[in-house]
């Protein structure tokens, strides 16, 4: 179990953070399966990888064009994993350092539920369900990326 969480962090969550830090849309999209189901409750939208990529392109482009930087971090309220499937719920906190017109920081906190599959390229997100806004308190109350012990024993199937 511990190894599955470490692999998920290695294959998804750490590269996810890096893709945002690098403002690299292609690296970000590569963390998803080709048959991705993406749900964005706040936008009342559901679609696949191609549509999601088209929606994300202007966001990443704006970061690059303006010279802004993004730091996204994750905390978890639930992590279930088997040998080849994982369900994770939690919160993200994205801080964007905006450079224009005056330097300032924008912070967004949201809630997510993902389903990942183990593929020949490692773990990849096959369902990404963003449930909407959350608070800093929600984020702080969840468990750190490397807090595996909290979730050990989850996802082992029926007893």
BAKOLGU-141408 format. One record per atom (N, C-alpha, C): residue number from 1; residue in one letter; chain; atom name; x, y, z. Coordinates in steps of 0.02 Angstrom, whole numbers, plus 32768, in hexadecimal, padded with zeros to 4 digits. Layout:
// residues N
[NUM; A; A; CA; [X; Y; Z]]
...
//
This chain:
// residues 159
[1; X; A; N; [8029; 7FC4; 8000]]
[1; X; A; CA; [8000; 8000; 8000]]
[1; X; A; C; [802B; 803F; 8000]]
[2; X; A; N; [805B; 8041; 802E]]
[2; X; A; CA; [8088; 807B; 8033]]
[2; X; A; C; [80A8; 8088; 7FEF]]
[3; X; A; N; [80BD; 8052; 7FCE]]
[3; X; A; CA; [80DF; 805C; 7F8E]]
[3; X; A; C; [80B0; 807A; 7F5A]]
[4; X; A; N; [8070; 8067; 7F5B]]
[4; X; A; CA; [8040; 8085; 7F2B]]
[4; X; A; C; [803B; 80D0; 7F35]]
[5; X; A; N; [8037; 80E7; 7F73]]
[5; X; A; CA; [8032; 812E; 7F80]]
[5; X; A; C; [8072; 8152; 7F6A]]
[6; X; A; N; [80AB; 8134; 7F78]]
[6; X; A; CA; [80EB; 8152; 7F64]]
[6; X; A; C; [80EF; 8155; 7F17]]
[7; X; A; N; [80D6; 8120; 7EF6]]
[7; X; A; CA; [80D6; 8120; 7EAC]]
[7; X; A; C; [80A6; 8154; 7E91]]
[8; X; A; N; [806B; 815A; 7EAF]]
[8; X; A; CA; [803C; 818E; 7E9A]]
[8; X; A; C; [805B; 81D3; 7EA0]]
[9; X; A; N; [807C; 81DF; 7ED8]]
[9; X; A; CA; [809E; 8220; 7EE1]]
[9; X; A; C; [80D3; 822A; 7EAB]]
[10; X; A; N; [80FB; 81F6; 7E9F]]
[10; X; A; CA; [8131; 81FA; 7E6E]]
[10; X; A; C; [8116; 8204; 7E27]]
[11; X; A; N; [80E1; 81DF; 7E15]]
[11; X; A; CA; [80C9; 81DF; 7DD0]]
[11; X; A; C; [8096; 8216; 7DC1]]
[12; X; A; N; [8071; 822C; 7DF4]]
[12; X; A; CA; [803C; 825E; 7DE7]]
[12; X; A; C; [8048; 829F; 7E0C]]
[13; X; A; N; [8048; 829C; 7E4E]]
[13; X; A; CA; [8044; 82DB; 7E75]]
[13; X; A; C; [8082; 8306; 7E72]]
[14; X; A; N; [80BD; 82E8; 7E74]]
[14; X; A; CA; [80FA; 8310; 7E6E]]
[14; X; A; C; [8103; 832B; 7E27]]
[15; X; A; N; [80F9; 8302; 7DF2]]
[15; X; A; CA; [80FD; 831F; 7DAF]]
[15; X; A; C; [80C5; 8352; 7DA1]]
[16; X; A; N; [808B; 8349; 7DC0]]
[16; X; A; CA; [8054; 8379; 7DBA]]
[16; X; A; C; [806C; 83BD; 7DD3]]
[17; X; A; N; [808A; 83BE; 7E0F]]
[17; X; A; CA; [80A5; 83FC; 7E2B]]
[17; X; A; C; [80DA; 841A; 7DFD]]
[18; X; A; N; [8106; 83EF; 7DE3]]
[18; X; A; CA; [813C; 8406; 7DB8]]
[18; X; A; C; [8122; 8422; 7D77]]
[19; X; A; N; [80EF; 8403; 7D5A]]
[19; X; A; CA; [80D3; 841B; 7D1B]]
[19; X; A; C; [80B7; 8462; 7D24]]
[20; X; A; N; [8096; 846E; 7D5C]]
[20; X; A; CA; [807D; 84B2; 7D6A]]
[20; X; A; C; [80B7; 84E2; 7D76]]
[21; X; A; N; [80E9; 84CD; 7D9C]]
[21; X; A; CA; [8123; 84F8; 7DA9]]
[21; X; A; C; [8146; 850A; 7D67]]
[22; X; A; N; [814A; 84D9; 7D3A]]
[22; X; A; CA; [816A; 84E4; 7CF8]]
[22; X; A; C; [813B; 8503; 7CC6]]
[23; X; A; N; [80FB; 8507; 7CD7]]
[23; X; A; CA; [80C7; 8521; 7CAA]]
[23; X; A; C; [80C6; 84F9; 7C69]]
[24; X; A; N; [80CA; 84B7; 7C71]]
[24; X; A; CA; [80D2; 8489; 7C39]]
[24; X; A; C; [8091; 8461; 7C30]]
[25; X; A; N; [8066; 8478; 7C03]]
[25; X; A; CA; [8026; 8458; 7BF8]]
[25; X; A; C; [802E; 8410; 7BE0]]
[26; X; A; N; [805D; 8404; 7BB2]]
[26; X; A; CA; [8065; 83C0; 7B98]]
[26; X; A; C; [8079; 838F; 7BCF]]
[27; X; A; N; [80A6; 83A4; 7BFB]]
[27; X; A; CA; [80BA; 8379; 7C34]]
[27; X; A; C; [807E; 836D; 7C61]]
[28; X; A; N; [8056; 83A0; 7C6C]]
[28; X; A; CA; [801A; 8399; 7C96]]
[28; X; A; C; [7FE8; 8368; 7C77]]
[29; X; A; N; [7FDA; 8371; 7C37]]
[29; X; A; CA; [7FA9; 8345; 7C16]]
[29; X; A; C; [7FC1; 82FD; 7C13]]
[30; X; A; N; [8003; 82F2; 7C11]]
[30; X; A; CA; [801E; 82AE; 7C0D]]
[30; X; A; C; [8012; 8286; 7C4D]]
[31; X; A; N; [7FFC; 82A7; 7C82]]
[31; X; A; CA; [7FED; 8285; 7CC1]]
[31; X; A; C; [7FA7; 8266; 7CC1]]
[32; X; A; N; [7F83; 826D; 7C8A]]
[32; X; A; CA; [7F3F; 8255; 7C84]]
[32; X; A; C; [7F3C; 821D; 7C4F]]
[33; X; A; N; [7F0C; 81F0; 7C57]]
[33; X; A; CA; [7F02; 81BC; 7C24]]
[33; X; A; C; [7EDF; 81DB; 7BE8]]
[34; X; A; N; [7EE8; 81BD; 7BAD]]
[34; X; A; CA; [7EC7; 81D8; 7B71]]
[34; X; A; C; [7E7B; 81DA; 7B77]]
[35; X; A; N; [7E5E; 81AD; 7BA0]]
[35; X; A; CA; [7E16; 81AA; 7BA8]]
[35; X; A; C; [7DFE; 81CF; 7BE6]]
[36; X; A; N; [7E24; 8201; 7BFC]]
[36; X; A; CA; [7E14; 8229; 7C37]]
[36; X; A; C; [7DCB; 8240; 7C37]]
[37; X; A; N; [7DAD; 823E; 7C72]]
[37; X; A; CA; [7D6D; 825F; 7C7F]]
[37; X; A; C; [7D7C; 8297; 7CB0]]
[38; X; A; N; [7D72; 82D4; 7C9A]]
[38; X; A; CA; [7D7F; 830F; 7CC4]]
[38; X; A; C; [7D3C; 8330; 7CD4]]
[39; X; A; N; [7D30; 833D; 7D14]]
[39; X; A; CA; [7CF2; 835E; 7D2A]]
[39; X; A; C; [7D06; 839D; 7D4F]]
[40; X; A; N; [7CE8; 83D5; 7D3E]]
[40; X; A; CA; [7CF3; 8414; 7D60]]
[40; X; A; C; [7CAE; 842E; 7D76]]
[41; X; A; N; [7C9E; 8421; 7DB5]]
[41; X; A; CA; [7C5C; 8432; 7DCF]]
[41; X; A; C; [7C4F; 847D; 7DCB]]
[42; X; A; N; [7C80; 84A6; 7DDD]]
[42; X; A; CA; [7C77; 84EF; 7DDE]]
[42; X; A; C; [7C65; 850A; 7D99]]
[43; X; A; N; [7C80; 84EB; 7D65]]
[43; X; A; CA; [7C71; 8500; 7D20]]
[43; X; A; C; [7C37; 84D9; 7D02]]
[44; X; A; N; [7C1D; 84A9; 7D28]]
[44; X; A; CA; [7BE6; 847F; 7D0E]]
[44; X; A; C; [7BFC; 845E; 7CCC]]
[45; X; A; N; [7C38; 843F; 7CCE]]
[45; X; A; CA; [7C56; 8424; 7C91]]
[45; X; A; C; [7C71; 83DE; 7C9D]]
[46; X; A; N; [7C69; 83B4; 7C6A]]
[46; X; A; CA; [7C87; 8371; 7C69]]
[46; X; A; C; [7CA1; 8366; 7C23]]
[47; X; A; N; [7CDC; 8347; 7C1E]]
[47; X; A; CA; [7CF9; 833A; 7BDC]]
[47; X; A; C; [7D35; 830C; 7BE0]]
[48; X; A; N; [7D55; 8304; 7BA7]]
[48; X; A; CA; [7D8E; 82D8; 7BA2]]
[48; X; A; C; [7DD0; 82FD; 7B9F]]
[49; X; A; N; [7E05; 82D8; 7B93]]
[49; X; A; CA; [7E49; 82F3; 7B94]]
[49; X; A; C; [7E53; 832A; 7B60]]
[50; X; A; N; [7E3B; 8320; 7B24]]
[50; X; A; CA; [7E45; 8352; 7AEF]]
[50; X; A; C; [7E23; 8394; 7B02]]
[51; X; A; N; [7DE5; 8390; 7B17]]
[51; X; A; CA; [7DC0; 83CD; 7B2A]]
[51; X; A; C; [7DE0; 83EE; 7B67]]
[52; X; A; N; [7DF5; 83C5; 7B96]]
[52; X; A; CA; [7E15; 83E0; 7BD2]]
[52; X; A; C; [7E57; 8402; 7BC0]]
[53; X; A; N; [7E7D; 83E5; 7B92]]
[53; X; A; CA; [7EBA; 8404; 7B7B]]
[53; X; A; C; [7EAD; 8448; 7B5A]]
[54; X; A; N; [7E77; 844B; 7B32]]
[54; X; A; CA; [7E65; 848A; 7B12]]
[54; X; A; C; [7E51; 84BF; 7B45]]
[55; X; A; N; [7E2E; 84A9; 7B7A]]
[55; X; A; CA; [7E1B; 84D8; 7BAF]]
[55; X; A; C; [7E58; 84EF; 7BD7]]
[56; X; A; N; [7E89; 84C4; 7BE0]]
[56; X; A; CA; [7EC3; 84D3; 7C09]]
[56; X; A; C; [7EF8; 84FC; 7BE4]]
[57; X; A; N; [7EF9; 84F7; 7BA2]]
[57; X; A; CA; [7F2E; 8519; 7B7B]]
[57; X; A; C; [7F30; 8564; 7B8A]]
[58; X; A; N; [7EF8; 8588; 7B8A]]
[58; X; A; CA; [7EFD; 85D0; 7B98]]
[58; X; A; C; [7F15; 85E0; 7BDF]]
[59; X; A; N; [7F05; 85B4; 7C0E]]
[59; X; A; CA; [7F1B; 85BF; 7C53]]
[59; X; A; C; [7F67; 85BA; 7C58]]
[60; X; A; N; [7F83; 8585; 7C3C]]
[60; X; A; CA; [7FCB; 857C; 7C3C]]
[60; X; A; C; [7FEC; 85B2; 7C12]]
[61; X; A; N; [7FCD; 85C3; 7BD9]]
[61; X; A; CA; [7FE9; 85F7; 7BAE]]
[61; X; A; C; [7FED; 863A; 7BD1]]
[62; X; A; N; [7FBA; 864B; 7BF7]]
[62; X; A; CA; [7FB9; 868B; 7C1B]]
[62; X; A; C; [7FF1; 868D; 7C50]]
[63; X; A; N; [7FFC; 8655; 7C72]]
[63; X; A; CA; [8033; 8651; 7CA2]]
[63; X; A; C; [8075; 8660; 7C80]]
[64; X; A; N; [8080; 8641; 7C47]]
[64; X; A; CA; [80BF; 864A; 7C22]]
[64; X; A; C; [80C4; 8692; 7C08]]
[65; X; A; N; [8090; 86AA; 7BE7]]
[65; X; A; CA; [8091; 86EC; 7BC8]]
[65; X; A; C; [809E; 8724; 7BFA]]
[66; X; A; N; [8081; 871D; 7C35]]
[66; X; A; CA; [8089; 8752; 7C68]]
[66; X; A; C; [80C6; 8748; 7C94]]
[67; X; A; N; [80E6; 870E; 7C8E]]
[67; X; A; CA; [811F; 86FF; 7CB9]]
[67; X; A; C; [810A; 86EE; 7D00]]
[68; X; A; N; [80CB; 86D9; 7D09]]
[68; X; A; CA; [80B3; 86C6; 7D4A]]
[68; X; A; C; [80CD; 8680; 7D5C]]
[69; X; A; N; [80CF; 8671; 7D9C]]
[69; X; A; CA; [80E2; 862E; 7DB1]]
[69; X; A; C; [80A9; 8610; 7DDA]]
[70; X; A; N; [80A5; 85CE; 7DD9]]
[70; X; A; CA; [8070; 85AA; 7DFC]]
[70; X; A; C; [808F; 8575; 7E29]]
[71; X; A; N; [8075; 8572; 7E65]]
[71; X; A; CA; [808A; 853F; 7E95]]
[71; X; A; C; [804B; 851C; 7EAD]]
[72; X; A; N; [8042; 84DD; 7E9A]]
[72; X; A; CA; [8008; 84B7; 7EAF]]
[72; X; A; C; [801E; 8481; 7EDF]]
[73; X; A; N; [7FF7; 8479; 7F14]]
[73; X; A; CA; [8007; 8447; 7F47]]
[73; X; A; C; [7FC7; 8420; 7F57]]
[74; X; A; N; [7FD0; 83E3; 7F70]]
[74; X; A; CA; [7F98; 83B6; 7F7C]]
[74; X; A; C; [7F99; 839B; 7FC3]]
[75; X; A; N; [7F5E; 8392; 7FDF]]
[75; X; A; CA; [7F55; 836F; 801F]]
[75; X; A; C; [7F19; 8341; 8016]]
[76; X; A; N; [7F18; 830A; 803C]]
[76; X; A; CA; [7EE7; 82D5; 802F]]
[76; X; A; C; [7EBA; 82C8; 806B]]
[77; X; A; N; [7E7B; 82BC; 805D]]
[77; X; A; CA; [7E4B; 82A6; 8090]]
[77; X; A; C; [7E3D; 825C; 8089]]
[78; X; A; N; [7E4D; 8240; 804F]]
[78; X; A; CA; [7E41; 81F9; 8043]]
[78; X; A; C; [7E71; 81E1; 800D]]
[79; X; A; N; [7E8F; 81A7; 8019]]
[79; X; A; CA; [7EBA; 8187; 7FE8]]
[79; X; A; C; [7EAD; 813C; 7FEC]]
[80; X; A; N; [7E95; 8120; 7FB6]]
[80; X; A; CA; [7E89; 80D8; 7FB0]]
[80; X; A; C; [7EB0; 80BF; 7F74]]
[81; X; A; N; [7ED4; 8089; 7F7C]]
[81; X; A; CA; [7EFB; 806F; 7F43]]
[81; X; A; C; [7EFD; 8023; 7F44]]
[82; X; A; N; [7EF8; 8008; 7F08]]
[82; X; A; CA; [7F04; 7FC0; 7EFE]]
[82; X; A; C; [7F42; 7FBB; 7ED3]]
[83; X; A; N; [7F4E; 7F82; 7EB7]]
[83; X; A; CA; [7F8A; 7F79; 7E8E]]
[83; X; A; C; [7F88; 7FA4; 7E4E]]
[84; X; A; N; [7F4C; 7FB3; 7E34]]
[84; X; A; CA; [7F49; 7FD7; 7DF5]]
[84; X; A; C; [7F13; 800D; 7DF1]]
[85; X; A; N; [7EF1; 801B; 7E29]]
[85; X; A; CA; [7EBE; 8050; 7E2B]]
[85; X; A; C; [7EC7; 8078; 7E6B]]
[86; X; A; N; [7EB8; 80B9; 7E67]]
[86; X; A; CA; [7EBC; 80E3; 7EA2]]
[86; X; A; C; [7E84; 8118; 7E9F]]
[87; X; A; N; [7E68; 8125; 7ED9]]
[87; X; A; CA; [7E36; 815A; 7EE1]]
[87; X; A; C; [7E52; 8188; 7F17]]
[88; X; A; N; [7E56; 81C8; 7F05]]
[88; X; A; CA; [7E71; 81F8; 7F35]]
[88; X; A; C; [7E45; 8236; 7F36]]
[89; X; A; N; [7E35; 824B; 7F73]]
[89; X; A; CA; [7E0F; 8289; 7F7E]]
[89; X; A; C; [7E3A; 82B8; 7FA7]]
[90; X; A; N; [7E32; 82F7; 7F99]]
[90; X; A; CA; [7E59; 8327; 7FC0]]
[90; X; A; C; [7E4E; 836D; 7FA9]]
[91; X; A; N; [7E80; 8396; 7FB9]]
[91; X; A; CA; [7E7D; 83DD; 7FAB]]
[91; X; A; C; [7EBD; 83F3; 7F89]]
[92; X; A; N; [7EB7; 8424; 7F5E]]
[92; X; A; CA; [7EF2; 8443; 7F41]]
[92; X; A; C; [7EF4; 848C; 7F56]]
[93; X; A; N; [7F2F; 84A6; 7F57]]
[93; X; A; CA; [7F39; 84EE; 7F64]]
[93; X; A; C; [7F69; 8507; 7F2E]]
[94; X; A; N; [7F51; 8534; 7F05]]
[94; X; A; CA; [7F7B; 854F; 7ED0]]
[94; X; A; C; [7F88; 8599; 7EDF]]
[95; X; A; N; [7FC8; 85AA; 7EE1]]
[95; X; A; CA; [7FDD; 85EF; 7EE9]]
[95; X; A; C; [7FFD; 8606; 7EA8]]
[96; X; A; N; [7FE3; 863A; 7E8C]]
[96; X; A; CA; [7FFE; 8656; 7E4E]]
[96; X; A; C; [801E; 8699; 7E5D]]
[97; X; A; N; [805E; 869D; 7E4F]]
[97; X; A; CA; [8082; 86DD; 7E58]]
[97; X; A; C; [807A; 8704; 7E17]]
[98; X; A; N; [804F; 8736; 7E1A]]
[98; X; A; CA; [803E; 875F; 7DE0]]
[98; X; A; C; [8071; 8798; 7DDC]]
[99; X; A; N; [808B; 87A4; 7DA0]]
[99; X; A; CA; [80BF; 87D7; 7D99]]
[99; X; A; C; [80A4; 881A; 7D81]]
[100; X; A; N; [806A; 881B; 7D61]]
[100; X; A; CA; [804E; 8859; 7D45]]
[100; X; A; C; [8007; 8862; 7D5C]]
[101; X; A; N; [7FEE; 889F; 7D64]]
[101; X; A; CA; [8012; 88DE; 7D5C]]
[101; X; A; C; [8041; 88EC; 7D97]]
[102; X; A; N; [802F; 88D3; 7DD2]]
[102; X; A; CA; [805B; 88D6; 7E0C]]
[102; X; A; C; [8064; 888F; 7E26]]
[103; X; A; N; [809E; 887E; 7E3F]]
[103; X; A; CA; [80A7; 883B; 7E5B]]
[103; X; A; C; [8077; 882E; 7E95]]
[104; X; A; N; [8054; 87F6; 7E92]]
[104; X; A; CA; [8028; 87E0; 7EC8]]
[104; X; A; C; [801B; 8795; 7EC0]]
[105; X; A; N; [7FFC; 8779; 7EF3]]
[105; X; A; CA; [7FEF; 8731; 7EF2]]
[105; X; A; C; [7FA4; 8724; 7EF2]]
[106; X; A; N; [7F8F; 86F7; 7EC8]]
[106; X; A; CA; [7F4B; 86DE; 7EC7]]
[106; X; A; C; [7F4C; 8698; 7EE3]]
[107; X; A; N; [7F1E; 8688; 7F10]]
[107; X; A; CA; [7F1B; 8646; 7F2D]]
[107; X; A; C; [7ED7; 8628; 7F20]]
[108; X; A; N; [7ED7; 85EA; 7F08]]
[108; X; A; CA; [7E99; 85C4; 7EFB]]
[108; X; A; C; [7E9E; 8583; 7F22]]
[109; X; A; N; [7E68; 8572; 7F45]]
[109; X; A; CA; [7E64; 8533; 7F69]]
[109; X; A; C; [7E27; 850E; 7F4F]]
[110; X; A; N; [7E2F; 84CF; 7F3F]]
[110; X; A; CA; [7DF8; 84A8; 7F25]]
[110; X; A; C; [7DFB; 8460; 7F3D]]
[111; X; A; N; [7DC6; 843D; 7F2D]]
[111; X; A; CA; [7DBF; 83F7; 7F43]]
[111; X; A; C; [7DBC; 83CC; 7F05]]
[112; X; A; N; [7DDA; 838F; 7F0A]]
[112; X; A; CA; [7DDB; 8362; 7ED1]]
[112; X; A; C; [7DCF; 831A; 7EE7]]
[113; X; A; N; [7DBD; 82F1; 7EB6]]
[113; X; A; CA; [7DBA; 82A9; 7EBD]]
[113; X; A; C; [7DD4; 828D; 7E7C]]
[114; X; A; N; [7E0A; 8265; 7E80]]
[114; X; A; CA; [7E27; 8248; 7E44]]
[114; X; A; C; [7E25; 81FC; 7E48]]
[115; X; A; N; [7E23; 81DE; 7E0D]]
[115; X; A; CA; [7E2B; 8196; 7E04]]
[115; X; A; C; [7E67; 818D; 7DD6]]
[116; X; A; N; [7E97; 8166; 7DEC]]
[116; X; A; CA; [7ED3; 815A; 7DC4]]
[116; X; A; C; [7ED8; 8110; 7DB3]]
[117; X; A; N; [7EF8; 8102; 7D7C]]
[117; X; A; CA; [7F06; 80BE; 7D66]]
[117; X; A; C; [7F51; 80B6; 7D5C]]
[118; X; A; N; [7F69; 807B; 7D6B]]
[118; X; A; CA; [7FAF; 806B; 7D5D]]
[118; X; A; C; [7FB3; 8056; 7D14]]
[119; X; A; N; [7FDB; 807B; 7CED]]
[119; X; A; CA; [7FE2; 806E; 7CA5]]
[119; X; A; C; [802A; 805A; 7C97]]
[120; X; A; N; [8039; 804E; 7C58]]
[120; X; A; CA; [807F; 803F; 7C46]]
[120; X; A; C; [80AC; 807C; 7C4D]]
[121; X; A; N; [808F; 80B7; 7C59]]
[121; X; A; CA; [80B6; 80F4; 7C64]]
[121; X; A; C; [80B6; 8108; 7CAE]]
[122; X; A; N; [809F; 80DB; 7CD9]]
[122; X; A; CA; [8098; 80EA; 7D20]]
[122; X; A; C; [8050; 80FD; 7D30]]
[123; X; A; N; [8046; 8118; 7D6B]]
[123; X; A; CA; [8003; 812E; 7D7F]]
[123; X; A; C; [7FED; 816A; 7D57]]
[124; X; A; N; [7FAE; 8169; 7D40]]
[124; X; A; CA; [7F92; 81A1; 7D1A]]
[124; X; A; C; [7F4A; 81AD; 7D32]]
[125; X; A; N; [7F36; 81EC; 7D31]]
[125; X; A; CA; [7EF2; 81FE; 7D44]]
[125; X; A; C; [7EC1; 81EC; 7D0C]]
[126; X; A; N; [7E8E; 81C6; 7D1E]]
[126; X; A; CA; [7E5A; 81B6; 7CEC]]
[126; X; A; C; [7E19; 81DA; 7CFA]]
[127; X; A; N; [7E0E; 81EF; 7D38]]
[127; X; A; CA; [7DD5; 8219; 7D4A]]
[127; X; A; C; [7DEF; 8250; 7D77]]
[128; X; A; N; [7DDE; 828D; 7D67]]
[128; X; A; CA; [7DF1; 82C7; 7D8F]]
[128; X; A; C; [7DB3; 82F0; 7D9A]]
[129; X; A; N; [7D99; 82ED; 7DD6]]
[129; X; A; CA; [7D59; 830D; 7DE8]]
[129; X; A; C; [7D68; 8346; 7E18]]
[130; X; A; N; [7D64; 8383; 7DFF]]
[130; X; A; CA; [7D70; 83BD; 7E29]]
[130; X; A; C; [7D2D; 83D4; 7E43]]
[131; X; A; N; [7D25; 83D0; 7E85]]
[131; X; A; CA; [7CE4; 83DC; 7EA3]]
[131; X; A; C; [7CD7; 8425; 7EB6]]
[132; X; A; N; [7D09; 844F; 7EAE]]
[132; X; A; CA; [7CFD; 8496; 7EBA]]
[132; X; A; C; [7D29; 84B3; 7EF0]]
[133; X; A; N; [7D16; 84EE; 7F04]]
[133; X; A; CA; [7D3E; 8515; 7F33]]
[133; X; A; C; [7D40; 84F4; 7F78]]
[134; X; A; N; [7D76; 8503; 7F9A]]
[134; X; A; CA; [7D80; 84EC; 7FDF]]
[134; X; A; C; [7DA4; 8525; 8003]]
[135; X; A; N; [7DB0; 851B; 8043]]
[135; X; A; CA; [7DCF; 854F; 806B]]
[135; X; A; C; [7E17; 853B; 807E]]
[136; X; A; N; [7E3C; 856C; 8095]]
[136; X; A; CA; [7E7F; 855E; 80AF]]
[136; X; A; C; [7E7B; 852D; 80EA]]
[137; X; A; N; [7E46; 8533; 8111]]
[137; X; A; CA; [7E3D; 8505; 814B]]
[137; X; A; C; [7E32; 84BE; 8133]]
[138; X; A; N; [7E0A; 84B6; 80FD]]
[138; X; A; CA; [7E01; 8473; 80E1]]
[138; X; A; C; [7E44; 8456; 80CC]]
[139; X; A; N; [7E69; 847E; 80A8]]
[139; X; A; CA; [7EAB; 8467; 808F]]
[139; X; A; C; [7ED8; 8454; 80CA]]
[140; X; A; N; [7EDB; 847E; 80FC]]
[140; X; A; CA; [7F07; 8472; 8136]]
[140; X; A; C; [7EF2; 8434; 815D]]
[141; X; A; N; [7EB2; 8424; 815D]]
[141; X; A; CA; [7E99; 83EB; 8184]]
[141; X; A; C; [7EA7; 83A8; 8164]]
[142; X; A; N; [7EB9; 83A7; 8124]]
[142; X; A; CA; [7EC6; 8369; 8101]]
[142; X; A; C; [7F0E; 8353; 810D]]
[143; X; A; N; [7F1F; 8319; 80F4]]
[143; X; A; CA; [7F60; 82FA; 8102]]
[143; X; A; C; [7F93; 8308; 80CB]]
[144; X; A; N; [7FD1; 830F; 80DF]]
[144; X; A; CA; [8007; 831E; 80B1]]
[144; X; A; C; [8012; 82E6; 807F]]
[145; X; A; N; [8032; 82F9; 8048]]
[145; X; A; CA; [8040; 82CB; 8011]]
[145; X; A; C; [8065; 828C; 8029]]
[146; X; A; N; [8092; 8294; 8058]]
[146; X; A; CA; [80BA; 825B; 806F]]
[146; X; A; C; [80A1; 823C; 80B0]]
[147; X; A; N; [8065; 824D; 80C4]]
[147; X; A; CA; [8046; 822F; 8100]]
[147; X; A; C; [8024; 81EE; 80EC]]
[148; X; A; N; [804C; 81BB; 80DF]]
[148; X; A; CA; [8031; 817B; 80C8]]
[148; X; A; C; [800F; 8155; 8101]]
[149; X; A; N; [8029; 815B; 813C]]
[149; X; A; CA; [8011; 8133; 8175]]
[149; X; A; C; [7FC6; 813C; 8181]]
[150; X; A; N; [7FAD; 8178; 8176]]
[150; X; A; CA; [7F66; 8186; 8181]]
[150; X; A; C; [7F3A; 8159; 8156]]
[151; X; A; N; [7F53; 8148; 811B]]
[151; X; A; CA; [7F2A; 8125; 80EA]]
[151; X; A; C; [7F3B; 80DB; 80E2]]
[152; X; A; N; [7F6B; 80C2; 8108]]
[152; X; A; CA; [7F7C; 807C; 8103]]
[152; X; A; C; [7F41; 8051; 8117]]
[153; X; A; N; [7F36; 801D; 80F2]]
[153; X; A; CA; [7EFD; 7FF1; 8100]]
[153; X; A; C; [7EBF; 8003; 80D7]]
[154; X; A; N; [7EC1; 803D; 80B6]]
[154; X; A; CA; [7E88; 8050; 808C]]
[154; X; A; C; [7E91; 8031; 8047]]
[155; X; A; N; [7E5A; 801F; 8029]]
[155; X; A; CA; [7E5C; 8007; 7FE4]]
[155; X; A; C; [7E71; 7FBF; 7FDC]]
[156; X; A; N; [7E71; 7F99; 8012]]
[156; X; A; CA; [7E87; 7F53; 800C]]
[156; X; A; C; [7E4E; 7F26; 7FF8]]
[157; X; A; N; [7E14; 7F42; 7FEE]]
[157; X; A; CA; [7DDC; 7F1A; 7FD7]]
[157; X; A; C; [7DB1; 7F00; 8010]]
[158; X; A; N; [7D7B; 7EDD; 8000]]
[158; X; A; CA; [7D4E; 7EC4; 8033]]
[158; X; A; C; [7D70; 7E90; 8060]]
[159; X; A; N; [7D5E; 7E8F; 809F]]
[159; X; A; CA; [7D78; 7E5E; 80CE]]
[159; X; A; C; [7D44; 7E2B; 80E0]]
//
